[in-house]
């Protein structure tokens, strides 16, 4: 009798207590390239990263489950998810993922690469994946907006589920620096749509070649003088340089010296002529004397 009364009392108590809500089942998130939710969210793989700690602090010490970032009954992504809150999909439990930081866990990639995407499906669903990449010139110091994304790179419907993950590939366009791969998974057999941000790092832009410093103006002038042609350029054939003339010589002597010299020359001629006459006379006299001696003998 006592047992029956206790059982009845327990049944009444059980019926009087309202049923507690059962937590929704989680469904999926990108693992490669690592998404912010998969790195920093509940059960995240890199919660010790500085950006993840900051995201956790921004949500009062608690982030939602990494694979449960979803909205129900979405008709228009842009109308439902506000600018600046794309990484959290506007869900308060994930608001720390919207922080404008350049140190969230990331994946290194290359322009033109066929990026492998592994989207873990903790509960499989049919549906389509829309893949976006931030435009060239995206600034990671600002919160993500829809205008940063443009049109989807790809829209992939019902990719195969292999080893617990949806496997996809997308060719990356030319980019430099840090960017975000934004993935929207719209399921077709449930009312839910999932959102995620994966940080990608492309190689930095190549530095422009440095221009050598211009030489001083005086050096430029010296170079111009040494390299200038000997004659100005013209359409006429170049003429050989004029031959240098020897310096002019003075043929005439000064007038005074000329006059004195001429007088001395004339006087010298008279002296020489007189000496010759004297010599001839002496020779003739000597000859006459010898002749006379011969006749006397």
C-alpha positions as CSV (number, residue, x, y, z in Angstrom):
1,X,0.0,0.0,0.0
2,X,2.8,2.4,0.9
3,X,4.6,1.5,-2.3
4,X,1.6,2.4,-4.4
5,X,1.2,5.7,-2.6
6,X,4.9,6.6,-3.2
7,X,4.7,5.6,-6.9
8,X,1.5,7.7,-7.4
9,X,3.2,10.7,-5.7
10,X,6.2,10.3,-7.9
11,X,4.1,10.2,-11.0
12,X,2.2,13.3,-10.0
13,X,5.5,15.1,-9.4
14,X,6.8,14.1,-12.7
15,X,3.8,15.3,-14.5
16,X,3.9,18.6,-12.6
17,X,7.4,19.5,-13.7
18,X,7.5,21.1,-17.2
19,X,9.7,19.3,-19.8
20,X,13.2,21.0,-20.2
21,X,14.1,22.0,-23.7
22,X,16.5,19.6,-25.5
23,X,19.6,21.2,-27.0
24,X,19.5,21.3,-30.8
25,X,21.7,18.8,-32.6
26,X,24.9,20.3,-34.2
27,X,25.5,19.8,-37.9
28,X,28.8,21.0,-39.4
29,X,31.6,23.5,-40.1
30,X,34.6,23.9,-42.3
31,X,37.7,22.2,-40.9
32,X,39.9,22.8,-44.0
33,X,40.6,25.6,-44.4
34,X,40.0,26.0,-40.7
35,X,37.0,28.2,-39.9
36,X,36.9,30.7,-37.0
37,X,34.1,28.6,-35.4
38,X,36.0,25.4,-35.7
39,X,39.2,27.0,-34.3
40,X,37.6,29.1,-31.5
41,X,34.1,27.9,-30.8
42,X,33.0,25.3,-28.2
43,X,35.1,22.1,-28.9
44,X,37.3,24.3,-31.1
45,X,40.8,23.0,-32.0
46,X,42.8,26.3,-31.5
47,X,41.1,28.0,-28.6
48,X,44.5,29.0,-27.1
49,X,45.2,31.4,-30.0
50,X,45.3,35.1,-29.1
51,X,42.4,35.9,-31.5
52,X,40.3,33.0,-30.1
53,X,40.9,34.2,-26.5
54,X,39.8,37.7,-27.6
55,X,36.7,36.2,-29.2
56,X,35.9,34.2,-26.1
57,X,36.3,37.4,-24.0
58,X,34.0,39.3,-26.3
59,X,31.2,36.8,-25.7
60,X,31.5,37.0,-21.9
61,X,33.6,33.8,-21.7
62,X,31.4,31.5,-23.7
63,X,31.2,30.7,-27.4
64,X,28.6,28.4,-29.0
65,X,29.4,24.9,-30.3
66,X,31.7,25.1,-33.4
67,X,29.3,23.2,-35.7
68,X,26.0,24.8,-34.7
69,X,26.3,28.3,-36.2
70,X,23.0,28.3,-38.1
71,X,19.8,30.3,-38.7
72,X,16.4,28.9,-39.6
73,X,14.1,29.9,-42.4
74,X,16.5,32.2,-44.2
75,X,15.0,33.6,-47.4
76,X,17.7,36.2,-48.2
77,X,21.2,36.0,-46.7
78,X,21.9,39.7,-47.0
79,X,18.5,40.7,-45.5
80,X,18.9,38.3,-42.6
81,X,22.7,38.6,-41.8
82,X,23.7,42.3,-41.1
83,X,27.0,43.8,-42.3
84,X,29.7,43.5,-39.7
85,X,28.2,40.3,-38.3
86,X,28.8,37.8,-41.2
87,X,31.1,35.5,-39.3
88,X,28.6,35.2,-36.4
89,X,25.5,35.3,-38.7
90,X,24.2,37.8,-36.2
91,X,24.0,35.2,-33.5
92,X,24.9,36.7,-30.1
93,X,26.6,33.5,-28.8
94,X,29.2,33.8,-31.7
95,X,29.7,37.6,-31.8
96,X,33.4,37.3,-30.8
97,X,34.0,35.7,-34.3
98,X,33.2,39.1,-35.9
99,X,36.3,40.8,-34.4
100,X,38.3,42.7,-36.9
101,X,41.7,41.0,-36.4
102,X,44.4,39.7,-38.6
103,X,45.6,36.9,-36.3
104,X,42.7,34.4,-36.4
105,X,44.0,30.9,-37.1
106,X,44.5,30.8,-40.9
107,X,45.5,28.7,-43.9
108,X,48.3,29.7,-46.4
109,X,47.2,29.5,-50.0
110,X,48.3,30.7,-53.5
111,X,46.5,32.5,-56.4
112,X,45.3,30.0,-59.0
113,X,45.4,27.1,-56.4
114,X,42.6,24.6,-56.5
115,X,41.7,24.8,-52.8
116,X,40.5,21.6,-51.1
117,X,37.6,22.2,-48.8
118,X,36.7,19.7,-46.1
119,X,33.4,20.7,-44.4
120,X,32.7,18.4,-41.5
121,X,29.1,17.1,-41.4
122,X,28.3,16.0,-37.9
123,X,24.8,15.3,-39.1
124,X,24.5,14.9,-42.9
125,X,22.1,17.0,-44.9
126,X,21.4,17.6,-48.5
127,X,21.9,21.1,-49.7
128,X,24.0,23.6,-51.6
129,X,27.3,25.3,-50.6
130,X,27.9,28.9,-51.7
131,X,31.6,29.8,-51.6
132,X,32.7,33.5,-51.5
133,X,36.1,35.2,-51.3
134,X,36.7,38.7,-50.3
135,X,37.6,41.1,-53.1
136,X,41.0,42.4,-53.9
137,X,41.9,45.2,-51.6
138,X,40.0,43.7,-48.6
139,X,41.0,45.3,-45.3
140,X,41.1,42.8,-42.4
141,X,41.2,45.7,-40.0
142,X,37.5,46.2,-40.8
143,X,34.6,44.0,-40.0
144,X,33.4,41.9,-43.0
145,X,30.5,43.2,-45.1
146,X,28.5,41.8,-48.0
147,X,30.1,44.3,-50.3
148,X,33.5,42.8,-49.5
149,X,32.4,39.5,-51.0
150,X,30.7,40.1,-54.4
151,X,29.4,37.1,-56.3
152,X,30.0,33.5,-55.2
153,X,33.1,31.8,-56.6
154,X,31.1,28.6,-56.8
155,X,27.7,27.1,-55.9
156,X,28.1,23.4,-55.3
157,X,25.0,21.2,-54.8
158,X,25.0,18.0,-52.8
159,X,28.8,17.3,-52.7
160,X,29.8,13.7,-51.6
161,X,30.2,13.0,-47.9
162,X,33.4,11.1,-47.4
163,X,34.8,10.1,-44.0
164,X,32.4,12.4,-42.3
165,X,33.1,15.5,-44.4
166,X,31.8,17.1,-47.5
167,X,34.7,17.4,-50.0
168,X,34.9,20.2,-52.5
169,X,37.4,22.2,-54.6
170,X,37.4,25.8,-55.8
171,X,40.0,27.7,-57.8
172,X,41.3,30.8,-56.1
173,X,41.5,34.0,-58.1
174,X,44.5,36.3,-57.9
175,X,44.8,37.9,-54.4
176,X,47.6,39.1,-52.1
177,X,47.6,39.3,-48.3
178,X,44.9,38.3,-45.9
179,X,41.4,37.3,-47.1
180,X,38.3,35.4,-45.9
181,X,36.6,32.5,-47.5
182,X,32.9,32.8,-46.6
183,X,30.9,29.6,-46.8
184,X,27.1,29.4,-46.7
185,X,25.5,26.0,-46.5
186,X,21.9,26.1,-47.3
187,X,20.3,22.7,-46.5
188,X,17.4,21.4,-48.5
189,X,16.0,18.8,-46.1
190,X,15.9,21.1,-43.0
191,X,15.0,24.8,-42.6
192,X,18.6,25.7,-41.5
193,X,21.4,27.6,-43.2
194,X,25.0,27.6,-41.8
195,X,27.6,30.4,-42.0
196,X,31.3,30.4,-41.5
197,X,34.5,32.5,-42.0
198,X,37.8,30.8,-42.9
199,X,40.9,33.1,-42.9
200,X,43.3,32.7,-45.8
201,X,46.7,34.2,-46.3
202,X,48.1,34.8,-49.8
203,X,51.7,35.8,-50.5
204,X,52.3,39.5,-50.1
205,X,52.6,41.6,-53.2
206,X,56.2,41.8,-54.7
207,X,58.0,44.9,-53.8
208,X,58.6,47.4,-56.7
209,X,62.3,47.6,-57.8
210,X,64.0,50.6,-56.2
211,X,65.1,53.5,-58.4
212,X,68.8,54.3,-58.1
213,X,69.6,57.7,-56.7
214,X,70.3,60.4,-59.4
215,X,74.0,61.5,-59.5
216,X,74.7,65.1,-58.5
217,X,74.1,67.8,-61.0
218,X,77.8,68.6,-61.4
219,X,78.5,65.0,-62.2
220,X,75.7,64.9,-64.8
221,X,77.3,68.0,-66.4
222,X,80.7,66.4,-66.5
223,X,79.3,63.2,-68.0
224,X,77.5,65.3,-70.6
225,X,80.7,67.1,-71.6
226,X,82.7,63.9,-71.9
227,X,80.1,62.2,-73.9
228,X,79.0,65.1,-76.2
229,X,79.9,64.6,-79.9
230,X,82.8,66.6,-81.4
231,X,80.5,68.3,-83.9
232,X,76.8,69.1,-83.6
233,X,74.5,66.6,-85.2
234,X,73.1,67.6,-88.6
235,X,71.9,66.1,-91.8
236,X,75.0,67.1,-93.7
237,X,78.0,64.7,-93.7
238,X,80.5,65.5,-91.0
239,X,83.5,67.6,-92.0
240,X,87.1,66.7,-90.9
241,X,88.4,69.1,-88.3
242,X,90.5,72.1,-89.8
243,X,94.2,71.5,-89.7
244,X,96.0,73.8,-87.3
245,X,98.1,76.5,-89.1
246,X,101.7,77.1,-87.9
247,X,102.3,80.5,-86.3
248,X,103.1,83.3,-88.7
249,X,106.9,84.1,-89.1
250,X,108.4,87.6,-89.6
251,X,110.6,87.7,-92.7
252,X,111.7,91.3,-92.5
253,X,114.2,92.5,-89.9
254,X,113.8,95.7,-87.9
255,X,114.6,98.8,-90.0
256,X,117.4,100.1,-87.8
257,X,119.3,96.8,-87.8
258,X,118.8,96.4,-91.5
259,X,120.3,99.8,-92.2
260,X,123.4,99.3,-90.0
261,X,124.1,95.9,-91.4
262,X,123.9,97.1,-95.0
263,X,126.5,99.8,-94.3
264,X,129.0,97.4,-92.7
265,X,128.6,94.9,-95.5
266,X,129.4,97.7,-98.1
267,X,132.5,98.9,-96.1
268,X,133.8,95.3,-95.8
269,X,133.5,94.8,-99.5
270,X,135.7,97.8,-100.1
271,X,138.3,96.6,-97.7
272,X,138.5,93.2,-99.3
273,X,138.7,94.6,-102.7
274,X,141.6,96.9,-101.7
275,X,143.5,94.1,-100.1
276,X,143.2,92.0,-103.2
277,X,144.5,94.9,-105.4
278,X,147.5,95.4,-103.1
279,X,148.2,91.7,-103.1
280,X,148.1,91.6,-106.9
281,X,150.4,94.6,-107.1
282,X,152.9,93.0,-104.7
283,X,152.9,89.8,-106.7
284,X,153.4,91.7,-109.9
285,X,156.3,93.6,-108.4
286,X,157.9,90.4,-107.1
287,X,157.7,88.9,-110.6
288,X,159.4,91.9,-112.2
289,X,162.2,91.8,-109.8
290,X,162.9,88.1,-110.5
291,X,162.9,88.8,-114.2
292,X,165.5,91.5,-113.9
293,X,167.8,89.3,-111.9
294,X,167.8,86.7,-114.5
295,X,168.7,89.2,-117.2
296,X,171.7,90.4,-115.2
297,X,173.1,87.0,-114.8
